[in-house]
Amino acid sequence: MIDLDKPEIYAQLDPADMLERIAELPDQCQAGWALGQALELPDDYRRVDKVVIAGMGGSAIGGSVAAALAAPECHAPIVVVRDYDLPAFAAGPGTLVIGSSYSGNTEETLAAFEQARARGCKLLVMATGGKLAALAHQYNAPWLRYDYPACPRATLGYSVAPLLALLGRLGLARDYTPDMQEAVAVMRAWQAEIAPSMPVSRNSAKRLAGQMMGRCVAIWGSSVLAEAARRFKGQLNENAKTWSYFETLPEADHNAIEGTVFPDALTKLFVLFLTSPLDHPRTQLRCHLSRESLMTAGVNTDELAARGQSALAQVLGVIHYTDYVSAYLALLYETDPSAMQAILGLKQRMADS
């Protein structure tokens, strides 16, 4: 079995240095925040009353996190579309459609963006370049450009931080500056405990990856941590090349909790609960009772408690932690966390069809 305390395995199994990209998330958030604050916006963009963020995969999760954070205080709906088509309400100058694509060439995002243009929506682009950037130039739309060579999933800071900055500037959310500062501090402090240099005996992220090895992982979260659960699910898929799924509380207590009878090999299931003191008190109770019920049914479980005071610090801290776990699990499986053979292969088949 791979020894995560041996430095030589990191260069061997992680040649593109995914772990270093993960380590840079706090810096990405600071840089992305500055970009969001500096982007020039037309004055009439402050009059929008609906926001749609069009994106896929790693380019969409930032939108989901921003929408979940803003939901309790924003009177305008913020919707993330992971598809080719926009909802019917996304039409006219009162709707801002943000096309988010790392490459700028994601076909679903391009289709939704063109649809937004045809419907007379206000437009904004977040991309490194590609066709989406060309459309921003063609349609005279603001383009938030960032240059950061990495897999799209390793650029979260450049999607979530600018979006939160822009929502504040548009008057749709409060100023998240102090929350972002706290989030960066929480991530950096936690990173010191779980970095590759920290041995397994003192590294809870390495140990958690070990618990997940050979098991199908389910992540349960509520409120804004539901988006951290979604993110971790995707990171396990893409980095560790393992099957995973996520559930949200309290909804999971109305269906998933009953699914512990068949098949009978539940020892191959591992459920991680993401918890926060900001969760609704009844949801906190549900989490405790649900975990107890699953363990009684023979399911392996664990809990990851968020750190920090603000919801932003908690969700980014948990995301940063679980990103590390996904990379460590990839190494335990002796696979390159940056590889994307299945995704790239499918994209090529789509392009050829």
C-alpha positions as CSV (number, residue, x, y, z in Angstrom):
1,M,0.0,0.0,0.0
2,I,1.2,3.5,-0.8
3,D,2.8,5.4,2.1
4,L,1.6,9.0,2.1
5,D,4.5,10.0,4.3
6,K,7.1,9.2,1.6
7,P,7.9,12.5,-0.4
8,E,9.0,10.6,-3.5
9,I,5.5,9.3,-4.3
10,Y,4.1,12.8,-4.8
11,A,6.4,13.6,-7.7
12,Q,5.8,10.1,-9.1
13,L,2.0,10.0,-8.9
14,D,1.2,13.7,-9.1
15,P,3.4,15.0,-11.9
16,A,1.1,18.0,-12.7
17,D,1.2,18.9,-9.0
18,M,-2.5,18.9,-8.2
19,L,-1.6,19.1,-4.5
20,E,0.2,22.4,-5.1
21,R,-2.9,23.7,-7.0
22,I,-5.0,22.8,-3.9
23,A,-2.6,24.5,-1.6
24,E,-3.0,27.7,-3.7
25,L,-6.7,28.0,-3.1
26,P,-6.4,30.8,-0.5
27,D,-4.2,32.8,-2.9
28,Q,-6.7,32.2,-5.7
29,C,-9.5,33.5,-3.6
30,Q,-7.6,36.7,-2.8
31,A,-6.6,37.2,-6.5
32,G,-10.2,36.4,-7.7
33,W,-11.6,38.8,-5.1
34,A,-9.4,41.6,-6.5
35,L,-10.5,40.8,-10.1
36,G,-14.2,41.0,-9.1
37,Q,-13.7,44.3,-7.4
38,A,-11.7,45.8,-10.4
39,L,-13.9,44.6,-13.3
40,E,-15.7,47.6,-15.0
41,L,-19.4,47.2,-15.0
42,P,-22.0,49.3,-16.9
43,D,-24.2,51.4,-14.6
44,D,-27.4,49.7,-15.6
45,Y,-26.1,46.3,-14.4
46,R,-27.1,47.4,-10.9
47,R,-30.8,47.2,-12.1
48,V,-30.9,43.5,-12.7
49,D,-33.3,41.5,-10.6
50,K,-32.4,37.9,-11.6
51,V,-29.0,36.3,-12.0
52,V,-28.3,33.1,-13.9
53,I,-24.8,31.5,-13.8
54,A,-24.2,29.2,-16.7
55,G,-21.4,26.7,-16.3
56,M,-20.4,23.0,-16.0
57,G,-18.3,21.0,-13.6
58,G,-15.5,22.9,-11.9
59,S,-16.7,26.2,-13.6
60,A,-20.2,25.9,-12.1
61,I,-19.4,25.0,-8.5
62,G,-18.3,28.6,-7.7
63,G,-21.7,29.7,-8.8
64,S,-23.5,27.2,-6.6
65,V,-21.4,28.3,-3.5
66,A,-22.1,32.0,-4.2
67,A,-25.8,31.4,-4.7
68,A,-26.1,29.3,-1.5
69,L,-24.3,32.0,0.5
70,A,-26.4,34.9,-0.9
71,A,-29.7,33.1,-0.8
72,P,-30.6,34.0,2.9
73,E,-30.2,37.8,2.2
74,C,-30.6,38.3,-1.6
75,H,-34.1,39.2,-2.8
76,A,-33.1,38.4,-6.4
77,P,-33.1,34.8,-7.4
78,I,-29.6,33.4,-8.3
79,V,-29.8,30.2,-10.3
80,V,-27.0,28.0,-11.6
81,V,-27.7,26.3,-15.0
82,R,-25.7,23.2,-15.8
83,D,-27.3,22.6,-19.2
84,Y,-27.7,23.9,-22.8
85,D,-31.0,25.8,-22.2
86,L,-31.9,28.7,-19.9
87,P,-35.1,28.7,-17.8
88,A,-38.0,30.6,-19.3
89,F,-37.7,33.4,-16.8
90,A,-34.2,34.3,-18.0
91,A,-35.2,36.9,-20.5
92,G,-34.9,40.7,-20.9
93,P,-32.6,43.3,-19.5
94,G,-33.6,42.5,-15.9
95,T,-31.7,39.2,-16.1
96,L,-27.9,39.0,-15.9
97,V,-26.5,35.8,-17.4
98,I,-22.9,35.0,-16.4
99,G,-21.1,32.5,-18.6
100,S,-18.5,30.7,-16.6
101,S,-16.1,28.4,-18.4
102,Y,-12.4,28.0,-17.6
103,S,-11.5,27.3,-21.2
104,G,-14.2,29.4,-22.7
105,N,-15.2,26.6,-25.0
106,T,-17.7,24.5,-22.9
107,E,-20.4,23.7,-25.4
108,E,-23.3,23.8,-22.9
109,T,-22.2,27.2,-21.5
110,L,-21.8,28.6,-25.0
111,A,-25.3,27.5,-26.0
112,A,-26.9,29.0,-22.9
113,F,-24.9,32.3,-23.4
114,E,-26.0,32.6,-27.0
115,Q,-29.6,32.0,-25.9
116,A,-29.2,34.8,-23.3
117,R,-28.0,37.2,-26.0
118,A,-31.0,36.3,-28.2
119,R,-33.4,37.0,-25.3
120,G,-32.0,40.4,-24.5
121,C,-30.3,39.5,-21.2
122,K,-27.4,41.4,-19.8
123,L,-24.2,39.4,-20.3
124,L,-21.0,38.8,-18.4
125,V,-18.2,36.4,-19.0
126,M,-15.8,34.6,-16.6
127,A,-13.1,32.7,-18.6
128,T,-9.4,32.5,-19.5
129,G,-10.3,33.0,-23.2
130,G,-11.8,30.8,-25.9
131,K,-15.0,31.2,-27.8
132,L,-16.8,32.7,-24.7
133,A,-14.2,35.5,-24.5
134,A,-14.7,36.2,-28.2
135,L,-18.4,36.5,-27.7
136,A,-17.8,38.9,-24.9
137,H,-15.8,41.1,-27.3
138,Q,-18.4,40.7,-30.0
139,Y,-21.4,41.6,-27.7
140,N,-19.5,44.3,-25.8
141,A,-20.0,42.4,-22.5
142,P,-17.8,42.6,-19.4
143,W,-15.1,39.9,-19.4
144,L,-13.6,38.9,-16.1
145,R,-10.3,37.4,-17.4
146,Y,-8.0,35.2,-15.3
147,D,-4.8,33.4,-16.2
148,Y,-4.1,30.4,-14.1
149,P,-2.8,27.2,-15.8
150,A,-4.6,24.2,-14.2
151,C,-7.6,21.9,-14.5
152,P,-10.9,23.8,-14.2
153,R,-11.6,22.0,-10.9
154,A,-8.4,23.4,-9.5
155,T,-9.4,27.0,-10.1
156,L,-12.3,27.4,-7.7
157,G,-11.0,30.6,-6.2
158,Y,-11.3,32.3,-9.6
159,S,-15.0,31.4,-9.8
160,V,-16.4,31.8,-6.3
161,A,-14.5,34.9,-5.1
162,P,-15.2,37.2,-8.2
163,L,-18.9,36.2,-8.1
164,L,-19.3,37.2,-4.5
165,A,-17.4,40.5,-5.2
166,L,-19.7,41.2,-8.2
167,L,-22.9,40.4,-6.3
168,G,-21.9,42.9,-3.7
169,R,-21.1,45.5,-6.2
170,L,-24.4,45.0,-8.0
171,G,-26.2,45.6,-4.7
172,L,-27.5,42.0,-4.6
173,A,-25.5,40.9,-1.6
174,R,-23.6,42.5,1.3
175,D,-19.9,43.2,1.2
176,Y,-18.2,39.9,1.9
177,T,-14.7,41.4,2.4
178,P,-14.4,40.4,6.1
179,D,-15.8,37.0,5.4
180,M,-13.4,36.4,2.6
181,Q,-10.5,37.5,4.8
182,E,-11.6,35.1,7.5
183,A,-12.0,32.3,4.9
184,V,-8.5,32.8,3.7
185,A,-7.2,32.6,7.3
186,V,-9.2,29.5,8.1
187,M,-7.9,27.7,4.9
188,R,-4.3,28.6,5.6
189,A,-4.5,27.5,9.3
190,W,-6.2,24.2,8.4
191,Q,-3.7,23.6,5.5
192,A,-0.8,23.6,8.0
193,E,-2.4,20.6,9.7
194,I,-3.1,18.5,6.5
195,A,-0.3,19.4,4.0
196,P,1.7,16.6,2.5
197,S,4.6,17.3,4.9
198,M,2.4,16.5,7.9
199,P,2.7,12.7,8.7
200,V,-0.3,10.4,8.8
201,S,-0.2,10.2,12.5
202,R,-1.0,13.9,12.8
203,N,-2.8,14.4,9.4
204,S,-6.5,13.8,9.7
205,A,-7.0,14.4,5.9
206,K,-4.6,11.5,5.1
207,R,-6.4,9.3,7.6
208,L,-9.8,10.1,6.2
209,A,-8.6,9.2,2.7
210,G,-7.5,5.9,4.1
211,Q,-10.9,5.2,5.5
212,M,-12.5,5.8,2.1
213,M,-10.2,3.5,0.2
214,G,-12.1,0.6,-1.4
215,R,-15.5,2.1,-0.5
216,C,-18.2,4.0,-2.3
217,V,-18.4,7.4,-0.6
218,A,-21.5,9.4,0.1
219,I,-21.3,12.9,1.5
220,W,-24.2,14.4,3.5
221,G,-24.4,18.2,4.1
222,S,-27.0,20.8,4.7
223,S,-27.5,24.5,3.9
224,V,-24.3,26.0,2.3
225,L,-22.3,22.8,3.2
226,A,-24.6,21.0,0.8
227,E,-22.5,22.7,-1.9
228,A,-19.3,21.6,-0.2
229,A,-20.7,18.0,-0.4
230,R,-21.4,18.5,-4.1
231,R,-17.9,19.8,-4.6
232,F,-16.3,16.8,-2.7
233,K,-18.4,14.4,-4.7
234,G,-17.0,15.9,-8.0
235,Q,-13.4,15.9,-6.6
236,L,-13.6,12.3,-5.6
237,N,-14.9,11.5,-9.2
238,E,-12.2,13.5,-11.0
239,N,-9.2,13.4,-8.7
240,A,-9.6,9.9,-7.2
241,K,-11.4,8.3,-10.1
242,T,-13.9,6.8,-7.7
243,W,-17.7,6.6,-7.6
244,S,-19.3,9.0,-5.2
245,Y,-22.6,10.9,-4.6
246,F,-23.9,13.5,-2.2
247,E,-27.1,14.0,-0.2
248,T,-28.6,17.0,1.4
249,L,-30.3,17.3,4.8
250,P,-33.1,17.4,5.8
251,E,-34.2,15.8,2.4
252,A,-32.1,12.7,2.9
253,D,-34.1,11.8,6.0
254,H,-37.1,11.5,3.8
255,N,-35.7,8.9,1.4
256,A,-32.0,8.0,1.5
257,I,-32.1,6.9,5.2
258,E,-34.4,4.1,4.2
259,G,-32.0,2.7,1.6
260,T,-29.8,0.7,3.9
261,V,-31.3,-2.8,3.4
262,F,-30.3,-3.8,-0.2
263,P,-27.8,-4.7,-1.4
264,D,-26.4,-6.3,1.7
265,A,-22.8,-5.2,1.2
266,L,-23.1,-1.9,3.1
267,T,-19.6,-2.4,4.5
268,K,-18.5,-1.0,1.1
269,L,-20.3,2.3,1.8
270,F,-18.7,5.2,3.6
271,V,-20.8,8.2,4.6
272,L,-19.2,11.5,5.6
273,F,-21.3,14.1,7.4
274,L,-20.3,17.7,6.9
275,T,-21.5,19.7,9.9
276,S,-21.7,23.3,11.0
277,P,-23.0,25.1,14.1
278,L,-24.8,27.4,11.6
279,D,-27.1,24.5,10.6
280,H,-30.7,24.7,11.7
281,P,-31.0,23.2,15.2
282,R,-33.4,20.5,14.0
283,T,-31.0,19.7,11.1
284,Q,-28.2,19.3,13.7
285,L,-30.4,16.8,15.5
286,R,-31.2,15.0,12.2
287,C,-27.5,14.7,11.4
288,H,-26.8,13.0,14.8
289,L,-29.8,10.7,14.5
290,S,-29.1,9.9,10.9
291,R,-25.5,9.0,11.5
292,E,-26.6,6.8,14.5
293,S,-29.1,5.0,12.2
294,L,-26.6,4.4,9.5
295,M,-24.0,3.0,11.9
296,T,-26.7,0.7,13.4
297,A,-27.3,-0.6,9.8
298,G,-23.6,-1.4,9.5
299,V,-22.5,1.7,7.5
300,N,-19.1,3.2,8.1
301,T,-19.4,6.9,8.9
302,D,-17.4,9.9,10.0
303,E,-18.0,13.6,10.5
304,L,-16.1,16.7,9.4
305,A,-16.9,19.8,11.4
306,A,-16.6,23.2,9.7
307,R,-14.3,25.8,11.2
308,G,-14.7,29.6,11.3
309,Q,-17.5,32.0,12.2
310,S,-18.9,33.0,8.8
311,A,-20.7,30.7,6.4
312,L,-18.1,31.6,3.7
313,A,-15.2,30.7,5.9
314,Q,-16.9,27.4,6.8
315,V,-17.7,26.3,3.3
316,L,-14.4,27.3,1.8
317,G,-12.5,25.7,4.7
318,V,-14.4,22.4,4.2
319,I,-13.9,22.5,0.5
320,H,-10.1,23.1,1.0
321,Y,-9.9,20.2,3.4
322,T,-11.8,17.8,1.3
323,D,-9.9,18.8,-1.9
324,Y,-6.8,17.5,0.0
325,V,-8.6,14.3,0.9
326,S,-9.6,13.6,-2.7
327,A,-5.9,14.0,-3.8
328,Y,-4.6,11.8,-1.1
329,L,-7.2,9.1,-2.0
330,A,-6.0,9.4,-5.6
331,L,-2.4,8.7,-4.5
332,L,-3.6,5.7,-2.4
333,Y,-5.2,4.4,-5.5
334,E,-1.9,5.0,-7.4
335,T,-3.6,7.3,-9.9
336,D,-2.7,10.8,-11.2
337,P,-5.3,13.2,-9.7
338,S,-4.9,15.6,-12.7
339,A,-5.6,12.9,-15.4
340,M,-9.0,13.2,-17.2
341,Q,-9.0,10.4,-19.8
342,A,-12.7,9.6,-19.5
343,I,-13.8,13.2,-19.7
344,L,-11.5,14.1,-22.6
345,G,-12.4,10.9,-24.4
346,L,-16.1,11.7,-24.2
347,K,-15.6,15.3,-25.3
348,Q,-13.7,14.1,-28.4
349,R,-16.5,11.7,-29.2
350,M,-19.1,14.5,-28.8
351,A,-17.0,16.7,-31.1
352,D,-16.8,13.9,-33.7
353,S,-20.6,13.4,-33.6
